[in-house]
């Protein structure tokens, strides 16, 4: 499957590419509930790595790219 995100790039809140998986509030909810893609904190900045975003998107339990049951 083609990668949605560049593997070697870091994404921060406000990057338009993150809108593919959810808005800023949705990502904050997922972080609070320990759901969603892996993230890192650098001071007050939230960072998502491209390879983590791709791994999460391809994981069937994420429900993001999983086929819908008919």
PyMOL Python script that loads the backbone (N, CA, C, O; Angstrom):
from pymol import cmd

cmd.read_pdbstr("""\
ATOM      1  N   UNK A   1       0.846  -1.177   0.000  1.00  0.00           N
ATOM      2  CA  UNK A   1       0.000   0.000   0.000  1.00  0.00           C
ATOM      3  C   UNK A   1       0.892   1.241   0.000  1.00  0.00           C
ATOM      4  O   UNK A   1       1.948   1.265   0.633  1.00  0.00           O
ATOM      5  N   UNK A   2       0.458   2.242  -0.704  1.00  0.00           N
ATOM      6  CA  UNK A   2       1.208   3.498  -0.766  1.00  0.00           C
ATOM      7  C   UNK A   2       1.134   4.216   0.582  1.00  0.00           C
ATOM      8  O   UNK A   2       0.113   4.172   1.269  1.00  0.00           O
ATOM      9  N   UNK A   3       2.208   4.860   0.936  1.00  0.00           N
ATOM     10  CA  UNK A   3       2.247   5.604   2.194  1.00  0.00           C
ATOM     11  C   UNK A   3       1.505   6.925   2.049  1.00  0.00           C
ATOM     12  O   UNK A   3       1.651   7.619   1.043  1.00  0.00           O
ATOM     13  N   UNK A   4       0.721   7.266   3.043  1.00  0.00           N
ATOM     14  CA  UNK A   4       0.026   8.552   3.062  1.00  0.00           C
ATOM     15  C   UNK A   4       0.960   9.676   3.471  1.00  0.00           C
ATOM     16  O   UNK A   4       0.781  10.823   3.061  1.00  0.00           O
ATOM     17  N   UNK A   5       1.953   9.347   4.277  1.00  0.00           N
ATOM     18  CA  UNK A   5       2.852  10.351   4.839  1.00  0.00           C
ATOM     19  C   UNK A   5       4.288  10.009   4.471  1.00  0.00           C
ATOM     20  O   UNK A   5       4.623   8.841   4.278  1.00  0.00           O
ATOM     21  N   UNK A   6       5.134  11.028   4.373  1.00  0.00           N
ATOM     22  CA  UNK A   6       6.553  10.808   4.107  1.00  0.00           C
ATOM     23  C   UNK A   6       7.177  10.118   5.313  1.00  0.00           C
ATOM     24  O   UNK A   6       7.039  10.588   6.442  1.00  0.00           O
ATOM     25  N   UNK A   7       7.859   9.010   5.076  1.00  0.00           N
ATOM     26  CA  UNK A   7       8.405   8.197   6.154  1.00  0.00           C
ATOM     27  C   UNK A   7       9.371   8.964   7.056  1.00  0.00           C
ATOM     28  O   UNK A   7       9.318   8.817   8.277  1.00  0.00           O
ATOM     29  N   UNK A   8      10.237   9.764   6.486  1.00  0.00           N
ATOM     30  CA  UNK A   8      11.319  10.401   7.247  1.00  0.00           C
ATOM     31  C   UNK A   8      11.011  11.835   7.635  1.00  0.00           C
ATOM     32  O   UNK A   8      11.929  12.610   7.905  1.00  0.00           O
ATOM     33  N   UNK A   9       9.760  12.195   7.667  1.00  0.00           N
ATOM     34  CA  UNK A   9       9.392  13.571   7.997  1.00  0.00           C
ATOM     35  C   UNK A   9       8.681  13.611   9.341  1.00  0.00           C
ATOM     36  O   UNK A   9       7.971  12.674   9.707  1.00  0.00           O
ATOM     37  N   UNK A  10       8.873  14.689  10.062  1.00  0.00           N
ATOM     38  CA  UNK A  10       8.131  14.933  11.296  1.00  0.00           C
ATOM     39  C   UNK A  10       6.996  15.895  10.990  1.00  0.00           C
ATOM     40  O   UNK A  10       7.174  16.864  10.252  1.00  0.00           O
ATOM     41  N   UNK A  11       5.833  15.625  11.560  1.00  0.00           N
ATOM     42  CA  UNK A  11       4.655  16.465  11.374  1.00  0.00           C
ATOM     43  C   UNK A  11       4.283  17.082  12.710  1.00  0.00           C
ATOM     44  O   UNK A  11       4.353  16.420  13.745  1.00  0.00           O
ATOM     45  N   UNK A  12       3.892  18.334  12.692  1.00  0.00           N
ATOM     46  CA  UNK A  12       3.457  19.028  13.905  1.00  0.00           C
ATOM     47  C   UNK A  12       2.020  19.489  13.708  1.00  0.00           C
ATOM     48  O   UNK A  12       1.539  19.593  12.579  1.00  0.00           O
ATOM     49  N   UNK A  13       1.341  19.764  14.818  1.00  0.00           N
ATOM     50  CA  UNK A  13      -0.025  20.264  14.728  1.00  0.00           C
ATOM     51  C   UNK A  13      -0.036  21.517  13.873  1.00  0.00           C
ATOM     52  O   UNK A  13       0.814  22.394  14.026  1.00  0.00           O
ATOM     53  N   UNK A  14      -0.997  21.594  12.980  1.00  0.00           N
ATOM     54  CA  UNK A  14      -1.069  22.713  12.059  1.00  0.00           C
ATOM     55  C   UNK A  14      -0.646  22.328  10.654  1.00  0.00           C
ATOM     56  O   UNK A  14      -0.979  23.027   9.698  1.00  0.00           O
ATOM     57  N   UNK A  15       0.095  21.209  10.508  1.00  0.00           N
ATOM     58  CA  UNK A  15       0.441  20.735   9.173  1.00  0.00           C
ATOM     59  C   UNK A  15      -0.822  20.221   8.493  1.00  0.00           C
ATOM     60  O   UNK A  15      -1.579  19.443   9.074  1.00  0.00           O
ATOM     61  N   UNK A  16      -1.038  20.658   7.272  1.00  0.00           N
ATOM     62  CA  UNK A  16      -2.274  20.303   6.572  1.00  0.00           C
ATOM     63  C   UNK A  16      -2.386  18.799   6.330  1.00  0.00           C
ATOM     64  O   UNK A  16      -3.498  18.285   6.209  1.00  0.00           O
ATOM     65  N   UNK A  17      -1.278  18.090   6.258  1.00  0.00           N
ATOM     66  CA  UNK A  17      -1.321  16.648   6.028  1.00  0.00           C
ATOM     67  C   UNK A  17      -2.010  15.910   7.174  1.00  0.00           C
ATOM     68  O   UNK A  17      -2.627  14.867   6.955  1.00  0.00           O
ATOM     69  N   UNK A  18      -1.912  16.434   8.380  1.00  0.00           N
ATOM     70  CA  UNK A  18      -2.551  15.779   9.527  1.00  0.00           C
ATOM     71  C   UNK A  18      -4.069  15.856   9.452  1.00  0.00           C
ATOM     72  O   UNK A  18      -4.760  15.086  10.119  1.00  0.00           O
ATOM     73  N   UNK A  19      -4.598  16.775   8.647  1.00  0.00           N
ATOM     74  CA  UNK A  19      -6.046  16.868   8.485  1.00  0.00           C
ATOM     75  C   UNK A  19      -6.617  15.612   7.838  1.00  0.00           C
ATOM     76  O   UNK A  19      -7.824  15.379   7.912  1.00  0.00           O
ATOM     77  N   UNK A  20      -5.769  14.795   7.201  1.00  0.00           N
ATOM     78  CA  UNK A  20      -6.232  13.540   6.609  1.00  0.00           C
ATOM     79  C   UNK A  20      -6.780  12.592   7.664  1.00  0.00           C
ATOM     80  O   UNK A  20      -7.717  11.839   7.395  1.00  0.00           O
ATOM     81  N   UNK A  21      -6.208  12.621   8.856  1.00  0.00           N
ATOM     82  CA  UNK A  21      -6.631  11.665   9.881  1.00  0.00           C
ATOM     83  C   UNK A  21      -7.539  12.282  10.935  1.00  0.00           C
ATOM     84  O   UNK A  21      -8.223  11.550  11.651  1.00  0.00           O
ATOM     85  N   UNK A  22      -7.567  13.582  11.047  1.00  0.00           N
ATOM     86  CA  UNK A  22      -8.450  14.215  12.019  1.00  0.00           C
ATOM     87  C   UNK A  22      -8.039  15.653  12.288  1.00  0.00           C
ATOM     88  O   UNK A  22      -6.903  16.054  12.036  1.00  0.00           O
ATOM     89  N   UNK A  23      -8.984  16.410  12.801  1.00  0.00           N
ATOM     90  CA  UNK A  23      -8.677  17.805  13.113  1.00  0.00           C
ATOM     91  C   UNK A  23      -7.908  17.884  14.436  1.00  0.00           C
ATOM     92  O   UNK A  23      -7.694  16.871  15.101  1.00  0.00           O
ATOM     93  N   UNK A  24      -7.504  19.074  14.799  1.00  0.00           N
ATOM     94  CA  UNK A  24      -6.689  19.293  16.001  1.00  0.00           C
ATOM     95  C   UNK A  24      -7.392  18.762  17.256  1.00  0.00           C
ATOM     96  O   UNK A  24      -6.745  18.168  18.118  1.00  0.00           O
ATOM     97  N   UNK A  25      -8.710  18.970  17.366  1.00  0.00           N
ATOM     98  CA  UNK A  25      -9.450  18.501  18.540  1.00  0.00           C
ATOM     99  C   UNK A  25      -9.504  16.979  18.602  1.00  0.00           C
ATOM    100  O   UNK A  25      -9.367  16.395  19.678  1.00  0.00           O
ATOM    101  N   UNK A  26      -9.705  16.332  17.452  1.00  0.00           N
ATOM    102  CA  UNK A  26      -9.766  14.870  17.413  1.00  0.00           C
ATOM    103  C   UNK A  26      -8.420  14.271  17.820  1.00  0.00           C
ATOM    104  O   UNK A  26      -8.371  13.303  18.579  1.00  0.00           O
ATOM    105  N   UNK A  27      -7.340  14.844  17.319  1.00  0.00           N
ATOM    106  CA  UNK A  27      -6.011  14.355  17.697  1.00  0.00           C
ATOM    107  C   UNK A  27      -5.765  14.542  19.192  1.00  0.00           C
ATOM    108  O   UNK A  27      -5.156  13.683  19.829  1.00  0.00           O
ATOM    109  N   UNK A  28      -6.231  15.653  19.754  1.00  0.00           N
ATOM    110  CA  UNK A  28      -6.078  15.898  21.194  1.00  0.00           C
ATOM    111  C   UNK A  28      -6.867  14.873  22.001  1.00  0.00           C
ATOM    112  O   UNK A  28      -6.385  14.396  23.029  1.00  0.00           O
ATOM    113  N   UNK A  29      -8.071  14.527  21.551  1.00  0.00           N
ATOM    114  CA  UNK A  29      -8.873  13.511  22.234  1.00  0.00           C
ATOM    115  C   UNK A  29      -8.163  12.166  22.208  1.00  0.00           C
ATOM    116  O   UNK A  29      -8.102  11.470  23.221  1.00  0.00           O
ATOM    117  N   UNK A  30      -7.627  11.805  21.053  1.00  0.00           N
ATOM    118  CA  UNK A  30      -6.923  10.528  20.932  1.00  0.00           C
ATOM    119  C   UNK A  30      -5.698  10.483  21.833  1.00  0.00           C
ATOM    120  O   UNK A  30      -5.431   9.458  22.461  1.00  0.00           O
ATOM    121  N   UNK A  31      -4.944  11.591  21.904  1.00  0.00           N
ATOM    122  CA  UNK A  31      -3.771  11.611  22.784  1.00  0.00           C
ATOM    123  C   UNK A  31      -4.198  11.434  24.233  1.00  0.00           C
ATOM    124  O   UNK A  31      -3.555  10.701  24.983  1.00  0.00           O
ATOM    125  N   UNK A  32      -5.275  12.098  24.632  1.00  0.00           N
ATOM    126  CA  UNK A  32      -5.764  12.015  26.008  1.00  0.00           C
ATOM    127  C   UNK A  32      -6.199  10.592  26.355  1.00  0.00           C
ATOM    128  O   UNK A  32      -5.990  10.133  27.479  1.00  0.00           O
ATOM    129  N   UNK A  33      -6.802   9.897  25.392  1.00  0.00           N
ATOM    130  CA  UNK A  33      -7.313   8.540  25.611  1.00  0.00           C
ATOM    131  C   UNK A  33      -6.293   7.458  25.255  1.00  0.00           C
ATOM    132  O   UNK A  33      -6.618   6.271  25.270  1.00  0.00           O
ATOM    133  N   UNK A  34      -5.054   7.865  24.933  1.00  0.00           N
ATOM    134  CA  UNK A  34      -4.015   6.917  24.504  1.00  0.00           C
ATOM    135  C   UNK A  34      -4.457   6.102  23.296  1.00  0.00           C
ATOM    136  O   UNK A  34      -4.206   4.899  23.220  1.00  0.00           O
ATOM    137  N   UNK A  35      -5.108   6.759  22.366  1.00  0.00           N
ATOM    138  CA  UNK A  35      -5.538   6.156  21.107  1.00  0.00           C
ATOM    139  C   UNK A  35      -4.813   6.891  19.982  1.00  0.00           C
ATOM    140  O   UNK A  35      -4.048   7.822  20.235  1.00  0.00           O
ATOM    141  N   UNK A  36      -5.053   6.478  18.758  1.00  0.00           N
ATOM    142  CA  UNK A  36      -4.489   7.191  17.623  1.00  0.00           C
ATOM    143  C   UNK A  36      -3.014   6.896  17.421  1.00  0.00           C
ATOM    144  O   UNK A  36      -2.452   6.020  18.079  1.00  0.00           O
ATOM    145  N   UNK A  37      -2.393   7.627  16.513  1.00  0.00           N
ATOM    146  CA  UNK A  37      -0.986   7.381  16.194  1.00  0.00           C
ATOM    147  C   UNK A  37      -0.052   7.800  17.331  1.00  0.00           C
ATOM    148  O   UNK A  37      -0.385   8.648  18.158  1.00  0.00           O
ATOM    149  N   UNK A  38       1.124   7.178  17.341  1.00  0.00           N
ATOM    150  CA  UNK A  38       2.143   7.534  18.338  1.00  0.00           C
ATOM    151  C   UNK A  38       2.558   8.984  18.145  1.00  0.00           C
ATOM    152  O   UNK A  38       2.593   9.493  17.024  1.00  0.00           O
ATOM    153  N   UNK A  39       2.871   9.640  19.256  1.00  0.00           N
ATOM    154  CA  UNK A  39       3.299  11.034  19.195  1.00  0.00           C
ATOM    155  C   UNK A  39       4.408  11.254  20.210  1.00  0.00           C
ATOM    156  O   UNK A  39       4.621  10.450  21.118  1.00  0.00           O
ATOM    157  N   UNK A  40       5.099  12.353  20.032  1.00  0.00           N
ATOM    158  CA  UNK A  40       6.190  12.724  20.921  1.00  0.00           C
ATOM    159  C   UNK A  40       5.999  14.170  21.323  1.00  0.00           C
ATOM    160  O   UNK A  40       5.444  14.966  20.566  1.00  0.00           O
ATOM    161  N   UNK A  41       6.459  14.509  22.512  1.00  0.00           N
ATOM    162  CA  UNK A  41       6.389  15.894  22.973  1.00  0.00           C
ATOM    163  C   UNK A  41       7.802  16.446  23.067  1.00  0.00           C
ATOM    164  O   UNK A  41       8.700  15.816  23.626  1.00  0.00           O
ATOM    165  N   UNK A  42       7.976  17.619  22.515  1.00  0.00           N
ATOM    166  CA  UNK A  42       9.226  18.349  22.616  1.00  0.00           C
ATOM    167  C   UNK A  42       8.865  19.685  23.232  1.00  0.00           C
ATOM    168  O   UNK A  42       8.467  20.619  22.536  1.00  0.00           O
ATOM    169  N   UNK A  43       9.009  19.765  24.544  1.00  0.00           N
ATOM    170  CA  UNK A  43       8.505  20.936  25.254  1.00  0.00           C
ATOM    171  C   UNK A  43       6.983  20.911  25.190  1.00  0.00           C
ATOM    172  O   UNK A  43       6.350  19.962  25.653  1.00  0.00           O
ATOM    173  N   UNK A  44       6.403  21.955  24.616  1.00  0.00           N
ATOM    174  CA  UNK A  44       4.945  22.008  24.467  1.00  0.00           C
ATOM    175  C   UNK A  44       4.493  21.584  23.074  1.00  0.00           C
ATOM    176  O   UNK A  44       3.296  21.553  22.787  1.00  0.00           O
ATOM    177  N   UNK A  45       5.447  21.261  22.217  1.00  0.00           N
ATOM    178  CA  UNK A  45       5.145  20.916  20.831  1.00  0.00           C
ATOM    179  C   UNK A  45       4.854  19.424  20.702  1.00  0.00           C
ATOM    180  O   UNK A  45       5.571  18.598  21.267  1.00  0.00           O
ATOM    181  N   UNK A  46       3.806  19.078  19.960  1.00  0.00           N
ATOM    182  CA  UNK A  46       3.443  17.694  19.678  1.00  0.00           C
ATOM    183  C   UNK A  46       3.999  17.342  18.304  1.00  0.00           C
ATOM    184  O   UNK A  46       3.796  18.073  17.335  1.00  0.00           O
ATOM    185  N   UNK A  47       4.702  16.216  18.229  1.00  0.00           N
ATOM    186  CA  UNK A  47       5.330  15.793  16.983  1.00  0.00           C
ATOM    187  C   UNK A  47       4.857  14.386  16.631  1.00  0.00           C
ATOM    188  O   UNK A  47       4.836  13.493  17.479  1.00  0.00           O
ATOM    189  N   UNK A  48       4.478  14.204  15.367  1.00  0.00           N
ATOM    190  CA  UNK A  48       4.126  12.894  14.824  1.00  0.00           C
ATOM    191  C   UNK A  48       5.165  12.539  13.769  1.00  0.00           C
ATOM    192  O   UNK A  48       5.463  13.358  12.900  1.00  0.00           O
ATOM    193  N   UNK A  49       5.718  11.336  13.831  1.00  0.00           N
ATOM    194  CA  UNK A  49       6.669  10.884  12.814  1.00  0.00           C
ATOM    195  C   UNK A  49       5.899  10.230  11.680  1.00  0.00           C
ATOM    196  O   UNK A  49       4.917   9.524  11.912  1.00  0.00           O
ATOM    197  N   UNK A  50       6.342  10.464  10.461  1.00  0.00           N
ATOM    198  CA  UNK A  50       5.672   9.925   9.284  1.00  0.00           C
ATOM    199  C   UNK A  50       5.542   8.417   9.315  1.00  0.00           C
ATOM    200  O   UNK A  50       4.491   7.879   8.966  1.00  0.00           O
ATOM    201  N   UNK A  51       6.595   7.726   9.729  1.00  0.00           N
ATOM    202  CA  UNK A  51       6.532   6.268   9.759  1.00  0.00           C
ATOM    203  C   UNK A  51       5.515   5.780  10.793  1.00  0.00           C
ATOM    204  O   UNK A  51       4.868   4.755  10.576  1.00  0.00           O
ATOM    205  N   UNK A  52       5.361   6.489  11.907  1.00  0.00           N
ATOM    206  CA  UNK A  52       4.352   6.118  12.906  1.00  0.00           C
ATOM    207  C   UNK A  52       2.943   6.364  12.375  1.00  0.00           C
ATOM    208  O   UNK A  52       2.038   5.565  12.618  1.00  0.00           O
ATOM    209  N   UNK A  53       2.755   7.465  11.653  1.00  0.00           N
ATOM    210  CA  UNK A  53       1.445   7.761  11.071  1.00  0.00           C
ATOM    211  C   UNK A  53       1.057   6.699  10.048  1.00  0.00           C
ATOM    212  O   UNK A  53      -0.088   6.248  10.030  1.00  0.00           O
ATOM    213  N   UNK A  54       1.999   6.295   9.197  1.00  0.00           N
ATOM    214  CA  UNK A  54       1.714   5.265   8.200  1.00  0.00           C
ATOM    215  C   UNK A  54       1.412   3.926   8.854  1.00  0.00           C
ATOM    216  O   UNK A  54       0.491   3.225   8.436  1.00  0.00           O
ATOM    217  N   UNK A  55       2.178   3.567   9.873  1.00  0.00           N
ATOM    218  CA  UNK A  55       1.938   2.304  10.577  1.00  0.00           C
ATOM    219  C   UNK A  55       0.557   2.304  11.222  1.00  0.00           C
ATOM    220  O   UNK A  55      -0.156   1.302  11.162  1.00  0.00           O
ATOM    221  N   UNK A  56       0.178   3.414  11.836  1.00  0.00           N
ATOM    222  CA  UNK A  56      -1.134   3.503  12.473  1.00  0.00           C
ATOM    223  C   UNK A  56      -2.251   3.423  11.433  1.00  0.00           C
ATOM    224  O   UNK A  56      -3.249   2.736  11.646  1.00  0.00           O
ATOM    225  N   UNK A  57      -2.087   4.121  10.311  1.00  0.00           N
ATOM    226  CA  UNK A  57      -3.125   4.143   9.281  1.00  0.00           C
ATOM    227  C   UNK A  57      -3.345   2.763   8.676  1.00  0.00           C
ATOM    228  O   UNK A  57      -4.467   2.427   8.297  1.00  0.00           O
ATOM    229  N   UNK A  58      -2.292   1.961   8.580  1.00  0.00           N
ATOM    230  CA  UNK A  58      -2.401   0.637   7.977  1.00  0.00           C
ATOM    231  C   UNK A  58      -2.837  -0.437   8.968  1.00  0.00           C
ATOM    232  O   UNK A  58      -3.182  -1.545   8.558  1.00  0.00           O
ATOM    233  N   UNK A  59      -2.828  -0.137  10.244  1.00  0.00           N
ATOM    234  CA  UNK A  59      -3.209  -1.104  11.273  1.00  0.00           C
ATOM    235  C   UNK A  59      -4.720  -1.335  11.229  1.00  0.00           C
ATOM    236  O   UNK A  59      -5.488  -0.377  11.315  1.00  0.00           O
ATOM    237  N   UNK A  60      -5.159  -2.592  11.096  1.00  0.00           N
ATOM    238  CA  UNK A  60      -6.599  -2.853  11.024  1.00  0.00           C
ATOM    239  C   UNK A  60      -7.372  -2.369  12.250  1.00  0.00           C
ATOM    240  O   UNK A  60      -8.530  -1.971  12.127  1.00  0.00           O
ATOM    241  N   UNK A  61      -6.751  -2.396  13.424  1.00  0.00           N
ATOM    242  CA  UNK A  61      -7.475  -1.986  14.629  1.00  0.00           C
ATOM    243  C   UNK A  61      -7.705  -0.480  14.687  1.00  0.00           C
ATOM    244  O   UNK A  61      -8.549  -0.018  15.454  1.00  0.00           O
ATOM    245  N   UNK A  62      -6.960   0.302  13.879  1.00  0.00           N
ATOM    246  CA  UNK A  62      -7.189   1.750  13.869  1.00  0.00           C
ATOM    247  C   UNK A  62      -8.508   2.084  13.190  1.00  0.00           C
ATOM    248  O   UNK A  62      -9.133   3.100  13.495  1.00  0.00           O
ATOM    249  N   UNK A  63      -8.933   1.216  12.257  1.00  0.00           N
ATOM    250  CA  UNK A  63     -10.175   1.478  11.538  1.00  0.00           C
ATOM    251  C   UNK A  63     -10.044   2.561  10.493  1.00  0.00           C
ATOM    252  O   UNK A  63     -11.032   2.926   9.856  1.00  0.00           O
ATOM    253  N   UNK A  64      -8.844   3.083  10.302  1.00  0.00           N
ATOM    254  CA  UNK A  64      -8.669   4.196   9.375  1.00  0.00           C
ATOM    255  C   UNK A  64      -8.730   3.726   7.932  1.00  0.00           C
ATOM    256  O   UNK A  64      -9.507   4.273   7.150  1.00  0.00           O
ATOM    257  N   UNK A  65      -7.939   2.736   7.556  1.00  0.00           N
ATOM    258  CA  UNK A  65      -7.933   2.223   6.190  1.00  0.00           C
ATOM    259  C   UNK A  65      -8.536   0.833   6.099  1.00  0.00           C
ATOM    260  O   UNK A  65      -8.524   0.222   5.031  1.00  0.00           O
ATOM    261  N   UNK A  66      -9.057   0.330   7.194  1.00  0.00           N
ATOM    262  CA  UNK A  66      -9.643  -1.004   7.187  1.00  0.00           C
ATOM    263  C   UNK A  66     -10.904  -1.012   6.335  1.00  0.00           C
ATOM    264  O   UNK A  66     -11.684  -0.060   6.373  1.00  0.00           O
ATOM    265  N   UNK A  67     -11.112  -2.082   5.564  1.00  0.00           N
ATOM    266  CA  UNK A  67     -12.325  -2.149   4.742  1.00  0.00           C
ATOM    267  C   UNK A  67     -13.572  -2.218   5.613  1.00  0.00           C
ATOM    268  O   UNK A  67     -13.575  -2.857   6.665  1.00  0.00           O
ATOM    269  N   UNK A  68     -14.615  -1.563   5.169  1.00  0.00           N
ATOM    270  CA  UNK A  68     -15.885  -1.559   5.896  1.00  0.00           C
ATOM    271  C   UNK A  68     -16.626  -2.872   5.644  1.00  0.00           C
ATOM    272  O   UNK A  68     -16.636  -3.381   4.524  1.00  0.00           O
ATOM    273  N   UNK A  69     -17.235  -3.407   6.678  1.00  0.00           N
ATOM    274  CA  UNK A  69     -18.021  -4.632   6.534  1.00  0.00           C
ATOM    275  C   UNK A  69     -19.297  -4.321   5.772  1.00  0.00           C
ATOM    276  O   UNK A  69     -19.940  -3.295   5.997  1.00  0.00           O
ATOM    277  N   UNK A  70     -19.650  -5.218   4.874  1.00  0.00           N
ATOM    278  CA  UNK A  70     -20.847  -4.993   4.046  1.00  0.00           C
ATOM    279  C   UNK A  70     -22.095  -5.435   4.753  1.00  0.00           C
ATOM    280  O   UNK A  70     -23.190  -5.319   4.203  1.00  0.00           O
TER     281      UNK A  70
END
""", "prot")
cmd.dss("prot")
cmd.show_as("cartoon", "prot")
cmd.util.cbc("prot")
cmd.orient("prot")
